């Protein structure tokens, strides 16, 4: 099963479920791994896309000019892995910065099932965790405690003497 992060757009005070909700699959992105800058541009992560493009270009240039082709290729692969693994988290973080709120996480087999589970989930006006009354402090009954042992003991100290 896959996990989907449910992000709701900034609300205008209405109690209705927003229509622009986005579900972001939490997992590895193969397209983000194969084409990091283009994947980032597609998801409107402008700064991350420019940064990935510059880093990939610099690693390729250094690898070719210094004769470190293998090291440059491995570092380029590392950047691709970072975007593949962390790209979805970057999307969620960008939406949070834009004022979106995280409704929660939905586990489903595919995207359509995740939308259905979200649609039949809790209402947005309900609290995420129901408040509970404070629990009373439980004090153990002293009559059930073991009696003090005064016999012989192995070790450095005797349990009955302090």
C-alpha positions in Angstrom: 0.0 0.0 0.0 1.1 3.5 -0.7 0.8 6.5 1.5 -0.6 9.8 0.2 -0.2 13.1 2.0 -3.4 15.1 1.8 -2.9 18.8 1.4 -5.8 21.3 1.7 -5.6 24.8 0.3 -5.9 27.8 2.5 -9.6 28.0 3.7 -11.7 31.1 3.6 -13.6 30.2 6.7 -16.2 27.9 5.1 -16.9 24.5 6.6 -17.0 22.8 3.2 -14.3 20.4 2.0 -12.1 22.3 -0.5 -12.2 21.2 -4.1 -8.5 22.0 -4.8 -7.2 19.3 -2.4 -4.0 17.7 -3.5 -2.9 14.2 -2.7 0.9 13.7 -2.9 2.2 10.1 -3.1 4.8 9.6 -0.4 7.5 7.5 -2.0 10.2 7.3 -4.7 9.6 9.2 -7.9 11.1 7.5 -10.9 10.6 10.5 -13.2 12.2 12.7 -10.6 15.1 10.3 -10.6 15.5 10.2 -14.4 14.8 13.9 -15.2 15.4 15.9 -11.9 15.2 19.5 -13.2 12.3 18.8 -15.5 10.3 17.0 -12.8 10.9 19.9 -10.4 9.8 22.4 -13.0 6.7 20.4 -13.8 5.7 20.6 -10.1 6.5 24.3 -9.9 9.5 24.0 -7.6 11.4 26.8 -9.4 14.2 27.4 -7.0 14.9 23.7 -6.5 14.8 23.2 -10.3 17.3 25.9 -10.9 19.5 24.6 -8.1 19.4 21.1 -9.5 20.2 22.3 -13.0 23.2 24.3 -11.8 24.5 21.5 -9.6 24.1 18.9 -12.4 25.8 21.3 -14.8 28.7 22.1 -12.5 29.2 18.4 -11.7 29.3 17.5 -15.3 31.7 20.4 -16.1 34.1 19.5 -13.3 34.0 15.8 -14.1 34.9 16.4 -17.8 37.4 19.2 -17.3 39.4 17.6 -14.5 39.3 14.1 -15.8 37.1 12.8 -13.0 34.3 11.4 -15.3 33.5 8.6 -12.9 33.3 10.8 -9.8 31.2 13.4 -11.7 28.8 10.7 -12.9 28.4 9.3 -9.5 27.7 12.7 -7.9 25.2 13.4 -10.7 23.6 10.1 -9.9 23.5 11.2 -6.2 21.6 14.3 -7.1 19.1 12.3 -9.1 18.6 9.9 -6.1 18.0 12.9 -3.8 15.3 14.3 -6.1 13.8 10.8 -6.5 13.6 10.2 -2.8 12.9 13.7 -1.5 11.0 15.3 -4.4 7.6 14.6 -2.9 8.6 16.0 0.4 9.7 19.1 -1.4 6.3 19.4 -3.0 4.6 19.1 0.4 6.9 21.7 2.0 6.3 24.2 -0.9 2.5 23.8 -0.3 2.9 24.4 3.4 4.9 27.6 2.8 2.1 28.7 0.5 -0.4 28.4 3.4 -1.8 24.9 2.7 -2.5 22.7 5.6 -1.8 19.0 5.9 -5.0 17.1 6.5 -3.3 13.8 7.2 -2.1 10.7 5.5 -4.2 8.2 3.6 -3.1 4.7 2.8 -4.4 3.2 -0.4 -3.6 0.9 -3.3 -3.8 3.6 -5.9 -4.6 7.3 -6.4 -8.3 6.7 -7.0 -8.7 4.7 -3.8 -6.8 7.4 -1.9 -9.3 10.1 -3.2 -12.2 7.9 -2.1 -10.8 7.3 1.4 -10.2 11.0 1.7 -13.7 11.9 0.5 -15.3 9.6 3.1 -12.9 10.6 5.9 -13.5 12.9 8.8 -14.9 16.4 8.3 -12.4 19.3 8.3 -14.1 21.0 11.2 -13.4 18.0 13.5 -10.2 18.1 15.5 -7.4 15.7 14.4 -7.2 14.3 17.9 -10.2 14.2 20.2 -9.5 16.0 23.5 -9.6 13.7 26.5 -10.0 14.5 30.1 -6.8 14.3 32.2 -6.3 10.8 33.6 -6.2 10.5 37.4 -2.8 9.7 38.9 -2.6 6.1 39.9 -0.9 5.5 43.3 0.1 1.9 44.0 -1.3 0.2 47.1 1.5 -0.1 49.7 0.1 -3.3 51.1 1.1 -5.2 47.9 4.8 -4.1 48.2 7.4 -6.8 48.9 8.6 -6.8 52.5 12.1 -5.6 53.3 14.6 -8.5 53.2 16.9 -8.7 56.1 18.7 -12.0 55.4 22.0 -12.7 53.7 22.7 -11.0 50.3 25.3 -11.5 47.6 27.0 -8.3 46.4 28.6 -5.2 47.8 25.7 -4.0 49.9 23.1 -5.5 52.1 19.5 -4.7 51.0 18.3 -4.0 54.5 21.2 -1.6 55.5 21.9 1.7 53.9 
